[in-house]
Amino acid sequence: MVLTILSGCKKEYLETAPTGSVPSEGVFTTTDGALVALNGTYRYMWNSLGGSHGHFGQKAVDLTMDVMGNDMAIHGTSYGWFNAENRFTAHLNPAPGTRSAFTWEYYYRVINNANIIIKNIDAATGPAADKDNIKGQALALRAYNYFYLVNLFQHTYKGNETKPGVPVYTEPIITGNPRGTVAAVYTQIIADLKAAETLLAGKTKKQFAHINQATVKGIYARVALQMEDWSTAATKAAEARSAYPLMSNAQYVAGFSVKNTEWIWGLEIPNDQATIFASFFSHFDANTLSYAQLGMQKKITKELYDQIPAADVRKSTFRTPGTATSTFPDYSQNKFRLPTPGSWAADYILLRSSEMYLIEAEANARLGDAGKAKTALEALIKPRNAAYVAPATAPDLITEALLQRRIELWGEGFSLLDLKRLKLPLNRASGTGNHVAAIAVIFTLPSQDPTWLFRIPQSEIDASDAINPADQNP
């Protein structure tokens, strides 16, 4: 693989680290130096790649996956960001600088960073506990990034195990590898998560962006759900959320930009390092000068909004129809907004307890344990809506859990993953308050159609001896 990503060269590697880092030749001499390298990798996960206003790490991928789903509509076409993603064309272009190329490069750069850390950390001087902590986090990062790669460049796990996934690297990238099967990619993901969970036992976070054992269990629960490993999904989800109580309703309506009790993992963005217009909040928060304020507001569809009870606090995070202003059209969102006017300091949410409750509910319902599923759903939703009563039977609980995922996790990057794992077609509601033909263009798409798949970048096909044009997604 020849990409403009990190190789074994430590100087190139440290370009992702904050200014003032240790000299490149000494980065892995000590655990303190290795920690700087790890922190630089986390910083890269929210930084702007190539200066593009549509490329800002993991949250750019999350936004892409939501605008490709059923439940998020874009208000206007001005400036154009994420319109092509919404129309199912951006990820089909393998040219340099496109959505597929950015996604491939972004994930493999993080993976390569992780591989460099894993390869070098054992020889560093410092406490053994610090080595375990750093290696455990690097393993978890590698698993996390492979999970998204294999799900974007291929269909879901179940029923597609033998299909080509993505190249797997466990060493710093020097030469290209062929596409491994979906099953092989998941085998590596699970192995990394199990190793990380062991290494991170008893370790505490030094920064909020760091991964701890609860984070690993939460990622594992998400992976197991995608694999339809219901028992593991339910168990890991319950363990992941155990020390992270749900946020209060006041915290919920205050906006998803400041970490609180239920945030298991996220990324902190200081104001002096913020990427401003090239950021998640620029595309969501119309309260400040941003792409959202300039006409590209992200809106919940009327179809989903109407399924949220009036007494549910989550409904208040969207603009009530009939109360629109020039800045906030009907159904526009106020869930994600910057906490302080004039400042871009904020937090990106990556993993929280609410998702874990929903995984528990769905997994237990699929296992036929209606009691546990009902308990999990009511534990999550009753605080949001005191009148809520979950269904009593397992089939109805599955349906209800999937609806609640759409409501609770709106805007957090789950729409495309859920449609693919459930093998559901794209089926967008149209008409007032829903998707508009001139913007969305695509309203239906069959399940597991090749159009769901991101295209392998042409630069990868041109440069790698292990991947040729015949390996491209159809």
C-alpha positions in Angstrom: 0.0 0.0 0.0 1.4 3.3 -1.0 -0.7 6.2 0.4 0.3 9.5 1.8 0.0 8.0 5.2 2.3 7.1 8.0 5.0 4.6 7.4 7.7 3.5 9.8 9.2 6.9 9.6 8.8 8.5 13.1 9.2 12.0 11.8 6.2 11.7 9.5 4.3 10.0 12.3 4.8 12.8 14.8 3.3 15.3 12.4 0.0 14.2 13.9 1.1 15.1 17.4 0.7 18.5 19.1 3.4 21.1 18.7 6.1 20.8 21.3 6.4 17.0 21.2 9.6 15.1 22.0 12.1 14.8 19.2 11.1 12.1 16.7 14.1 9.9 17.2 13.3 9.6 20.9 9.6 9.2 20.8 9.6 5.5 21.8 12.5 5.6 24.1 10.2 6.1 27.1 6.5 5.5 27.9 6.2 9.3 28.2 7.3 9.7 24.6 5.0 6.9 23.5 2.1 8.6 25.2 2.8 11.8 23.2 2.5 9.6 20.0 -0.7 8.1 21.3 -2.2 11.5 22.1 -1.2 12.7 18.6 -3.2 9.8 17.2 -6.3 10.8 19.2 -5.9 14.4 18.0 -5.8 13.2 14.4 -9.2 11.6 15.0 -10.8 15.0 15.0 -8.4 17.1 13.0 -9.1 18.3 9.4 -7.5 16.1 6.8 -6.0 18.1 3.9 -7.9 21.2 5.1 -11.2 20.1 3.6 -14.3 21.4 5.4 -15.9 18.0 4.9 -13.0 15.9 6.3 -12.7 16.2 10.1 -12.0 12.7 11.4 -14.4 10.2 12.9 -17.3 12.7 13.1 -17.1 13.4 9.4 -17.6 9.6 8.8 -20.4 9.6 11.4 -22.2 12.5 9.6 -21.7 10.7 6.3 -23.4 7.6 7.6 -26.3 9.6 8.9 -27.0 11.6 5.8 -26.9 8.3 3.8 -29.7 7.0 6.0 -33.5 7.6 6.3 -33.7 9.9 9.3 -31.6 13.0 8.5 -32.6 15.5 5.9 -30.4 18.4 4.7 -32.2 21.8 4.5 -30.4 23.4 1.6 -27.8 22.8 -1.0 -25.7 25.9 -0.5 -21.9 25.2 -0.2 -22.6 21.6 -1.1 -21.0 19.8 1.9 -22.4 16.3 2.4 -25.0 16.8 -0.4 -23.3 14.2 -2.6 -23.1 11.8 0.4 -26.9 12.4 0.9 -27.4 11.5 -2.8 -25.3 8.3 -2.6 -22.7 9.5 -5.1 -19.8 10.7 -3.0 -18.6 7.3 -1.8 -18.8 5.8 -5.4 -16.0 8.1 -6.7 -12.6 6.5 -6.1 -10.6 9.6 -7.2 -8.2 11.3 -4.8 -9.7 13.7 -2.3 -13.2 12.1 -2.5 -15.2 10.6 0.4 -14.0 7.1 -0.3 -10.4 8.2 -0.5 -10.6 10.3 2.6 -12.3 7.4 4.6 -9.7 4.8 3.5 -6.8 7.1 4.2 -8.1 8.3 7.5 -8.7 4.8 9.0 -5.5 3.3 7.7 -3.5 6.2 9.1 -4.9 5.6 12.5 -4.3 1.9 12.1 -0.7 2.5 11.1 -0.2 4.8 14.0 -1.5 2.1 16.3 0.7 -0.5 14.7 3.8 1.6 15.2 2.9 2.1 18.9 2.3 -1.7 19.3 5.5 -2.6 17.6 7.7 -0.2 19.7 6.1 0.1 23.2 7.5 -3.0 24.7 11.1 -1.7 24.3 10.4 1.6 25.9 11.6 2.4 29.4 8.9 3.1 32.0 6.4 1.3 34.3 5.0 -1.9 33.0 1.5 -0.6 33.8 2.0 2.3 31.5 3.2 0.1 28.7 0.1 -2.1 29.1 -2.1 1.0 29.1 -0.6 2.4 25.9 -0.6 -0.9 24.1 -4.1 -1.7 25.2 -5.3 1.6 23.8 -3.5 1.1 20.5 -5.0 -2.3 20.1 -8.5 -1.0 20.8 -8.0 1.9 18.3 -6.9 -0.6 15.7 -10.0 -2.7 16.2 -12.3 0.3 16.2 -10.9 1.5 12.9 -11.0 -1.9 11.2 -14.7 -2.2 12.3 -15.6 0.9 10.3 -13.5 0.1 7.3 -15.0 -3.4 6.9 -18.5 -2.1 7.3 -18.2 0.7 4.8 -16.3 -1.2 2.1 -18.4 -4.3 2.3 -21.9 -5.5 3.4 -22.6 -6.5 6.9 -20.9 -9.5 8.6 -23.7 -12.0 8.7 -24.1 -13.8 5.4 -21.1 -12.1 3.9 -18.3 -13.7 5.9 -16.4 -15.0 2.8 -16.7 -11.8 0.8 -13.7 -9.5 0.4 -13.3 -7.1 3.2 -10.3 -4.8 3.6 -6.5 -5.4 3.9 -5.4 -6.3 7.4 -2.1 -5.0 8.8 -0.7 -5.8 12.2 2.7 -4.3 11.4 3.6 -0.8 10.2 2.6 -0.6 6.5 5.5 -1.1 4.1 4.0 -3.2 1.3 0.4 -3.7 0.3 -1.8 -6.6 1.4 -4.7 -8.1 -0.5 -8.3 -7.7 0.7 -8.9 -10.1 3.6 -12.3 -11.8 3.9 -14.9 -10.1 6.1 -14.5 -13.0 8.6 -10.7 -12.5 8.7 -11.1 -8.8 9.5 -13.6 -9.5 12.3 -11.3 -12.2 13.7 -8.5 -9.5 14.0 -11.0 -7.1 15.5 -12.1 -9.5 18.2 -8.5 -10.6 19.0 -7.5 -7.0 19.4 -10.5 -6.2 21.7 -9.9 -9.2 23.9 -6.2 -8.3 24.3 -7.0 -4.7 25.0 -9.6 -5.6 27.6 -7.0 -7.6 29.5 -4.3 -5.0 29.2 -6.6 -2.2 30.4 -8.0 -3.9 33.4 -7.7 -1.5 36.4 -6.2 1.3 34.3 -7.6 4.8 34.6 -7.8 7.5 31.9 -5.2 10.3 31.9 -7.3 12.2 29.4 -11.0 11.9 28.5 -10.1 11.0 24.9 -8.2 7.9 26.2 -9.7 4.4 26.0 -10.2 2.5 29.2 -11.6 -1.0 29.7 -15.2 0.2 29.7 -14.6 1.8 26.3 -13.2 -1.5 25.0 -16.3 -3.3 26.3 -18.6 -0.7 24.6 -16.8 -1.1 21.3 -17.0 -4.9 21.7 -20.7 -4.7 22.3 -21.1 -2.6 19.1 -19.1 -5.1 17.1 -20.9 -8.1 18.6 -24.3 -6.5 17.7 -23.1 -6.2 14.1 -22.1 -9.8 14.1 -25.4 -10.9 15.6 -23.6 -12.4 18.6 -26.4 -11.4 20.8 -25.2 -12.9 24.1 -21.8 -11.2 23.9 -23.4 -7.9 22.8 -25.8 -7.9 25.8 -23.0 -8.9 28.3 -20.4 -6.4 27.1 -23.0 -3.6 26.9 -24.1 -4.1 30.5 -20.5 -4.1 31.7 -19.5 -1.1 29.7 -22.3 1.2 31.1 -22.1 0.0 34.7 -20.0 3.0 35.9 -21.6 5.5 33.6 -25.1 6.6 34.8 -27.5 8.2 32.3 -27.3 12.0 31.9 -30.1 14.1 33.4 -32.8 15.6 31.3 -31.3 19.0 31.9 -28.0 17.8 30.6 -29.8 16.3 27.6 -31.4 19.5 26.5 -28.2 21.5 27.3 -26.6 20.0 24.1 -24.3 17.2 23.2 -21.0 19.1 23.4 -19.8 18.8 27.0 -19.0 15.4 28.5 -21.2 14.2 31.3 -21.9 11.1 33.4 -22.9 8.8 30.6 -20.1 9.7 28.2 -17.8 6.6 28.1 -15.6 8.0 25.4 -15.2 11.1 23.4 -12.7 13.7 22.0 -11.9 17.0 23.6 -11.3 19.9 21.2 -9.6 23.0 22.7 -10.6 26.3 21.3 -7.1 27.1 20.1 -6.8 23.9 18.2 -10.4 23.8 16.8 -11.0 23.3 13.1 -13.8 25.9 13.0 -15.8 25.6 9.7 -14.1 22.2 9.1 -15.8 20.6 12.1 -18.8 18.6 13.2 -20.4 21.5 15.0 -20.1 23.8 12.0 -22.3 21.4 10.1 -24.8 21.1 13.0 -24.9 24.2 15.1 -26.9 27.1 13.6 -26.5 29.2 16.8 -23.1 30.4 15.6 -21.7 31.4 12.2 -21.3 28.1 10.5 -22.4 26.0 7.6 -25.6 25.1 9.5 -26.4 28.8 10.0 -25.7 29.5 6.3 -28.5 27.2 5.2 -27.3 23.6 5.5 -29.1 22.7 8.7 -29.4 19.0 9.5 -33.0 18.1 10.3 -34.8 15.1 11.7 -37.5 13.8 9.3 -41.1 14.5 10.1 -41.7 10.7 9.8 -39.4 10.1 12.8 -40.2 13.2 14.7 -43.9 12.3 14.8 -43.0 9.0 16.5 -41.5 10.8 19.5 -44.2 11.4 22.2 -44.8 15.1 23.1 -43.8 14.4 26.7 -40.5 12.9 25.7 -37.6 15.4 26.5 -35.8 14.2 23.3 -38.5 15.9 21.2 -37.5 19.3 22.5 -34.1 19.1 20.9 -35.8 19.6 17.5 -37.6 22.6 16.2 -41.4 22.3 16.6 -43.2 22.5 13.2 -44.8 25.9 12.8 -42.2 27.8 14.8 -39.5 28.1 12.1 -37.2 31.1 11.8 -34.8 31.9 9.0 -32.0 30.3 11.0 -34.0 27.3 12.5 -36.4 25.7 10.0 -39.0 23.3 11.1 -37.5 20.0 12.4 -34.0 21.5 12.6 -31.8 20.2 15.4 -30.5 21.7 18.6 -29.1 18.5 20.0 -25.5 19.3 19.0 -24.3 22.8 19.7 -21.3 24.6 20.9 -21.4 25.3 24.7 -20.0 28.8 24.7 -20.8 31.6 22.2 -17.7 32.7 20.4 -15.7 29.6 21.3 -15.2 26.4 19.3 -14.1 24.4 22.4 -16.3 21.3 22.6 -16.4 17.6 22.9 -17.2 15.0 20.2 -19.2 12.1 21.5 -18.1 8.6 20.4 -19.6 6.2 23.0 -22.2 6.6 25.7 -24.4 4.6 28.0 -27.6 5.1 26.2 -26.3 3.1 23.2 -25.4 0.3 25.6 -28.9 0.1 27.0 -30.3 -0.1 23.5 -27.8 -2.9 22.6 -28.9 -4.8 25.7 -32.5 -4.4 24.9 -32.2 -5.6 21.3 -29.8 -8.4 22.0 -31.9 -9.8 24.9 -35.1 -9.5 22.9 -33.5 -11.5 20.1 -32.4 -14.1 22.7 -36.0 -14.4 23.7 -35.5 -12.8 27.1 -38.3 -10.2 27.1 -37.9 -9.4 30.8 -34.3 -8.2 30.4 -35.1 -6.4 27.2 -38.0 -4.6 28.8 -36.0 -3.6 31.8 -33.2 -2.2 29.7 -35.6 -0.1 27.5 -37.5 1.3 30.5 -34.3 2.1 32.4 -33.3 4.3 29.4 -36.5 5.9 28.3 -38.6 6.4 31.5 -36.2 9.2 32.7 -36.8 10.9 29.3 -40.6 10.2 29.3 -42.1 9.2 32.6 -45.2 7.7 30.9 -43.2 5.2 28.8 -44.0 1.5 29.0 -42.1 -0.9 26.9 -43.9 -3.8 25.0 -44.2 -7.1 26.7 -43.2 -9.6 24.0 -39.8 -10.3 22.4 -40.8 -9.5 18.8 -42.4 -6.2 19.8 -39.4 -5.4 21.9 -37.1 -5.8 19.0 -39.2 -3.4 16.9 -39.3 -1.0 19.8 -35.6 -1.1 20.5 -34.8 -0.4 16.8 -37.2 2.6 16.9 -35.6 3.9 20.1 -32.1 3.6 18.5 -33.3 5.9 15.7 -34.6 8.5 18.2 -31.9 8.3 20.9 -28.9 8.0 18.6 -30.0 10.5 15.9 -27.0 12.4 14.6 -24.4 10.1 16.2 -23.5 8.1 13.1 -25.6 4.8 13.3 -28.1 5.1 10.5 -26.1 3.5 7.7 -24.6 0.8 10.0 -28.1 -0.2 11.2 -29.6 -0.3 7.8 -26.8 -2.5 6.6 -26.7 -4.9 9.5 -30.5 -5.3 9.5 -30.4 -5.8 5.7 -33.1 -3.1 5.3 -33.6 -1.1 2.1 -33.2 2.6 2.0 -36.7 3.9 2.2 -36.9 7.7 2.7 -40.1 9.5 3.5 -40.9 12.3 1.2 -43.2 15.4 1.4 -43.4 18.3 3.8 -40.9 17.9 6.6 -39.2 14.9 5.1 -36.6 14.5 2.3 -36.9 16.8 -0.7 -36.3 15.4 -4.1 -34.1 18.2 -5.3 -31.7 17.6 -2.4 -31.9 13.9 -1.5 -32.5 12.6 -5.1 -32.2 9.0 -4.0 -35.3 7.7 -2.0 -35.1 3.9 -2.3 -32.3 1.4 -2.6 -32.6 -2.4 -2.2 -30.9 -4.1 0.7 -27.3 -5.2 -0.1 -27.2 -3.4 -3.4 -23.6 -2.7 -4.6 -24.5 1.0 -4.3 -24.2 0.7 -0.5 -20.4 0.0 -0.8 -17.7 2.6 -0.7 -15.2 2.3 -3.5 -11.6 1.4 -3.0 -9.5 4.5 -3.8 -7.9 4.5 -7.3 -4.6 5.5 -5.8 -4.6 2.2 -3.8 -5.3 0.1 -6.9 -2.6 2.0 -8.8 0.0 1.7 -6.2 -0.6 -1.7 -4.6 0.6 -5.0 -6.2 -1.9 -6.8 -4.0 -5.0 -5.0 -5.2 -6.0 -4.7 -8.8 -9.0 -3.4 -10.7 -10.8 -6.7 -10.4 -10.7 -6.2 -6.6 -12.8 -3.0 -6.8 -16.3 -3.2 -5.3 -19.0 -3.7 -8.0 
